[in-house]
Amino acid sequence: MKLGIGIGWRPEIADEVEALAGIDWVEAVAENLCADHLPDSLVRLRERGVTVVPHGVALGLGGADRPDPGRLASLAARAELLGTPLVTEHIAFVRAGGPLTASPRLEAGHLLPVPRTWDALDVLCENVRIAQDSLPVPLALENIAALISWPGEELTEGQFLAELVERTGVRLLIDVANLHTNHVNLGQDPAKALDELPVEAIAYVHVAGGVEKNGVWHDTHAHPVSAPVLEVLAELRSRVDPPGVLLERDDAFPPGAELAGELDAIRATLRRAATVRVPAAAGERTGTADPAPADGRTTAVPVPDGTRDRTAVAQTALLSALVAGTPAPEGFDHRRLRVQSRALAGKRADVVAKVAPELPEILGDGYRAAFLAYAGSRPMSGGYRRDALDFAEHVLIAGGPADPAARRRLTYWWQDRSGARPPGRTTRLVRAARAVLVGK
C-alpha cells in the first residue's frame, strides 16, 4: 500500500490543506470526527481521491486495562465512514487507576510512555490483539516522544517494537520527531533504534516540529520541522523506502506557503537520502517497506497472572505523581517528573481553552493562572469537556470570578452545559448561583 506524501488535516487549516499541491493523503484525529458524517473539507478531499487515515489518541493500548469496547467501536465506525486502508494509534497509556487498583480513575490528557519491560510487552500485545480483532482494517502503532523514562527497563525501543511486531503482526507508524525527542531527552540513539526496527512493518512515517528548552526537547507540533528531525528522516530513508510520509502540525498554524515549504523540505530529504544505503551489520534487520500482513500473527499467549495488576499499580503511581501531587515512585528522575507534570497541566489549560473558548474570554488574563491552580489539586477524571465544566464549577464554588458580571456569565455558561448532576455534589453551587442571579 503506497500512501505517498501527506499532511495532518486539522479544521484550523482545512482550506490550506485543500489548496496544497502534491498531497496524496491526509490524517485526521479520530476522536475529533463525528461517527456519522464528515466535515465538508474531508468530503471534498475524498472526492478528489485523497486517502484519509483516522489517527486515534485515546485508546491507551499500553495501559493495564483491556481496551474499552466502546472506544474500539467508535474507531471502527470512523474507519468504515472514511473507507480507509488502515487506522493508527499509539504505544502509550493515557489513564490509570480504577478497578485493578481500587483507586479513582485518573486521566493524563496526554500520551505517556510504557516501560520497555517484558511485563508491559505482554499486556500491550494482548491489548493490540483485542484491538485488531475489533477493527475492520489493519492497525498501525506509533512510537511516542517522552520526557521521562522508567527505571529498570529491559529492552531498547527498537527491541521492544520488534518484539511487538513479531508477536502481533501489527504495523508501525514511525515518528522520526519522536526518535529525535528521545535522543535529546533520554540519550537514546535514533540510528540504533532504526537498525533494530522491523522496517518491513512500517506503514508510514510522521515528521513534526518541536523546541528545546533548558536541555529538554518538547514535541510541540507547533514549531517548524528542525534540521535534526530531517536528519533522522534521512537515516530512515537510507534504510527503507517508507510507503508514506506525513507532516504533522497541531497548533500555531502557519500560512499555507510555510506548510508547502516544509513539505518541500521533506521531499528533498527523501530524495537525497534515497541515494544512500547503510550497510547492515551482522544481526541487524533489513527489508522492504511492505507492511507485515495481519494474518501473520502468532498464536495469542495469555498474559501471565498478576501482570496486569503489577502494570496497573506502577502506572497509577506514576500518573498520580504527575497529576495529583503524590510522592514520586522510586527510581524516577524527580526533575523530569516536575517538567512532565507542568507540561500536562499546561496542555490541559490549552485544550480546555480550545474546547470551551468562553472560559478564557470570561476570566480574561486570570484564566491560565486559575486553571493551573485548579489542575494542581484536581486530577482529570474524564474528557476535556468534562474538565471545562468541573473547572467552572470549582471557580464558582470558590466565589469567583470577583467581577459580578463575569460571575453571572460563568454561572449561566455552567448551567447551560452542566445538565443533571448528583444533588449532593451541586447543592453549594446551585445555592451560590441562585444568590448571584437573585442579587443581580
N, C-alpha and C positions, 0 to 999 in steps of 0.2 A: 504494500500500500504506500504510494508516493503522495505525500501531502504538499511539499514544496515550501514556499516562504509565506509566513503568516504573521498576524498581529492579534493581540488580545483585544477583543471587542468590548468596549465599555460604553454605557449610554452617553457619558460626557463627550466622547469623541466619535459617536456613531457617524456623523456626517463626514468627518475627516477620514475615517476608515473606508467608507464607501467611495471616497474620491481618490484614494491611494491607487497608484498604478502597480501592477505586478503582484497583487495579493491573491494567493491561491486558496487560502483558508483562514478562518478566524477561530478563536477560542473564547467562549463566554462562561462566566462563573455560573455554575448550575443553579445555585441557591438564589440567584438574582433573576431567574427566569420563571414565569408562570408555567404551570404544568399543562395548561390547556390552550395557550396561544402565545405567539412570539411577537416581540417588538417589530414594528414595520420595517426598521432598518435590516434586521436579520432576515425577514421575509424577502426583501429585495435582494440581499446578498445571495440567498439560496436560489432565487430565481435566475441569478446570473451564473449559477453553477459553483458558487463558493461553498466549500465544506465548512460546517460549523460543529465544533467539538465542545461538549459540555465538560467543564472543569470543576469538580467538586472540592469543597473546602471543609465540610462539616461531618464527614463520616467518622473520622478518628479511628482508622483501621489499626493503628498501633496501640490503641487503648486496651485496657484489661477486659472491658466488656465485649461481648459479641456485637456485631454491627446491628444497629436499630433497624428492624424490618421496614418501618415507615420511611426512614431516610433512604433506604435502598430502593423502595418502591418509587419514591419521588425522583431519584436519579434515573431509574429505569424509564419512567414516564417522559422525562426530558430527552433521553436518548431516542425514544420512539418518535417524539414530536419533531426532533431535528433530523431524523434519518441519518444519524451519524455513524461512521465506521468504528468508533471506539469512544469510551469515556475515560476520564482520568481523575485521580485523587492523589493523596499524599501519604508518605510514610511518616506518620506523626500521631500523637494523641492530642486531643483538644478538650477533653473533660476527664474528671476523675471523681472519686467518692461514690456514694450510692450503696446499693445492697452488698456488694462484695466487701466493703469496709465498714458497713453500718454507720456511715457518716453522711453529712449533707452533700448533695451533688454540687460540684464546682465546675464552672465553665472557664476556659482560658481565654476564649475570644481570639485565639491565635494558634498557630501550628507549633507544637513543642516536640523536641526530639525524643525518640525512644532509645533506650540503652542498647548498644550493639552487643547483646548477650544472647546465649542460646535460649534462655527463658523467653526473652522478648521476641526472638525469632519464631519460637513455637507458637506463641499467641498470635503474632502477626500473620503467619502462614495460614492458620485456621481461619482467621477473620477474612483474609483475602479469598480463600476458597468459598466461604459463605457469600461474599460479595460477587464473585464470579458466577456462582450458581443463580444469583438473583438478577443479573443484568443481561439484557438481550444482545449485547455486543462485547467484544474484548475490553479488558480493563488494563490501563497503564498507570503506574505509580511513580510519583515524583520524590526525589531526594530533597530534603529541606535545608534551609540555612539555620544555623544555630549560634546563639550567643553563649551557650553553656554546654558542657559535656558531662556525661555521667561517670562517676568513679567505677573502677573495676570492669571496664568494657573488655570483651573477649575477642572481638572481631574488628577489623578495619571497615570503613564504609564500603569499599569495593567488595570485600569478602562477604559482608552482610547482604549486599544486593545480589551478589552471585548466588548465594545460598537460597535467597528468596525466590529467584527466578528458577533455580533448579528444582525446588520443591513444589512450586505452584504453576510454573509456565506463564506467570504474569509478565506483561511487557513493562518497559521502563520509560519514564519521561525524565530525561537527564537535564537538570537546570545547571548550566555552567556558571551562572552568577552565584548559585548556592555553593558550588565547589570552591569558588574564589572566596566566598564568605567564610567557609570552614577553614580555608587556608590561613586567612588573616586571624580569625578568632580562636581557632583550635590548633593551629600548626599542622594541619593535615595537607599532604602534598596532592594537588589535583592530578598530576601526571600518574602518580602511583594508583590513585583511585581509578583513573581511566584504564590503566593497564590491567586492573583486576576485574573490571566490569565485563559482563557478558554482552558485548556490543551487538550481537545478533538479536538481542531482545529490545533494542532501542526503538521506540515508536516515534518519538520526536524529541526536540531539544528546546528548552527555554533560554532566552537571553534577556537580562534585565539590568537596570542600574541600581546603584546604592551610593553610600557615602561613608567615609571613615571619620570617626570622632573619638579622640583620646585612645587611639590604638584599637578601637572596636569597629568592625565593619557592620553597618546597618543595611540590611537588604530592603531598601525603601520602596522600590519600584516607582520612585518619584523623581529620580535623577537620570541624566543621560547614561547610556552604557559606557563603562570605562574601558580604557585600553587593556588593563589586566584581565577583565572578563572576556574581551575579544581574544586575548591570548589563550585562554582556556578553551574557547570555542575552536581556535585553530588547532590546539592539541587534540581535541576530539576528532576534528575533521581529518587530521593527518592519519588517524587510525581507522576511520569508518566514514562512509557517506550516509548521514542520517536521513531518514525518509522525510523529515520535516524540521524546520527551524522557525521559532516564533518569538517575536518581540513582545515583552510584557511591559505594560505601564498602567499603574493603578491610581496615581494621584499627580497633582501639579502638572496637568496635561499640557504639553507644548503645542504650538501650531502644527498643522499638518505637514508643513515643509520640514520641520525638525524631525518628525516621525519618519518621513520619507528619507531623510539623511541618515538616520540610524539604521533603517532597513538597508540602505545602500552600503553602509559600513559592514553590516552583517554579510551581505552578498559578496563584497570584496574580500572579506576574511575567509569565507568558504572557498572562493576561487583560488586564492593564494595558497591556502593550506592543502588543497586537493593535490598539489604537485609534490607534497612532502609525504614520505612514508616512514613511520617509525618502526625499525626492525623489532620483531617480537623476541624477547628473551625467553630462555627456557622456562616452561611452565606458565607463561603469560597467555592470556586469551586473545584470539584473533577471530575475525569473522566478518560477514557482511551484515547489513542492517535489516535483513528480513526478520520481522518480529517472530518470537517463539510462538508456535501455534498453541491455542488454548487447550487442544486435546492432547498436548504433550505433557500435561500434568501427571505427576506421580501419584500413587495411591495415597489418600489422605491418612495421616498419622494423628491419632487423638492427642490433644495437649495433655501432658502428664498431670496427675492430681497435684493440686496445690500451686501450679504455675500461675494460673490467672490470679489467685489470691495474693501471691507474692508480688506480682506485677501491679496489682491494684494498690497495695499498701505503699509500694515505692512511688508510684505516680501520684497518689493522693498526697503523700508527704511533700513531694516537690511542688505540686501545684498549690497546696495550702501555704507553703512558704512564700510563693510568688505572689499570691493574690489575697491572702488572709493574714499575713504577718506572723505566721507561726515560725518556730525555730527552723533554721536551715538543716536539711538532712546531712548526715555525716559524709564527708568526702567531697562536697561541692565547694567550688570557689565562691566565697561569700560576696566578693566584689562583683563578680559576674552575675550572681543571683540578684543583687541590687539593681544592676543595669537592666536585666531582663524584667524585673518587677516594674521598674519605671517605664520601660517600653510597653509593657502590657497595659498599664494604667493610661499611658498616653494614647495608645491605639484605641482603647475603649472610649476615651473622650472624643477622639476624632471621628470614630464611626457613629457614635450616638449623635454627634453634631450633624452628621450626614442624614441619618435615618429620621431624626427629629430636629430639623433646622430651626424650628420655632424656639427651642430651648436657648441656644446662644443668642438668638435675637431678643428674647425676653430678658435674659440675665445679663446681656451685654458683656463688658470686659471681665466681669466676675465669673463667667461661665466656667472657664477651664480650671481655675483655682478651686471653685466649689465642687466641680466634678472629681478632681483628683483627691480632694479631701474625702469625698463620699466613697470613692473607689478604694481608698486605703482601709476602710472599715467594713465595706460591703462587697464581698466577692460576687461575681456574676453567676447567677444560677440558671439563667435562661438565655434567650437570644438578645440581640441588641435593642429591639423594640421594647421588650420587657424591661431591659436595663434603663431605657429612657424614662419609662413610667415610674420605675422604682426610684430613680434619681429625683424626679419631680416631686414624688410623694415625700421623699426624705427632706427636700428643701422646704416644702410647705409645713411639715410637722415641726421642723426646727424653727419655724417662724419667719422664714424668708419668702421671697426677697424683701428687703427693707422698704423699697418703694411700693406704696399701696396699689398703684396702677399696675405695676409689674406683677404683684402678688395676685391681683384679680385675674390678669391674663393667664398666669400659670395655673390658677385654680380652674378656670374654665377649660384650659387645654387638657389638664389631667382628667377632669370629669368627663370630657367629651370622648376620651380614648380609653379610660380605665375599664369600663364595663363592670359587670358584677364582681365583687370581691368578697372574701370571707368577712363577716361582720366584725369579728374580733380584731382584725388587722386594720380596719379602716375607721373605727369609731372616732379616734382622736382627729384624724384628718377631716372627716365629714363635719365634726363639730367646729373645727378651725375654719373650714371652708364656709360653713353657714354663717359664722360670725363675721367673716370678711364680706360676704355678699350682703348680709343684712345691714352692715355698717357702712356700705359704700356711699 
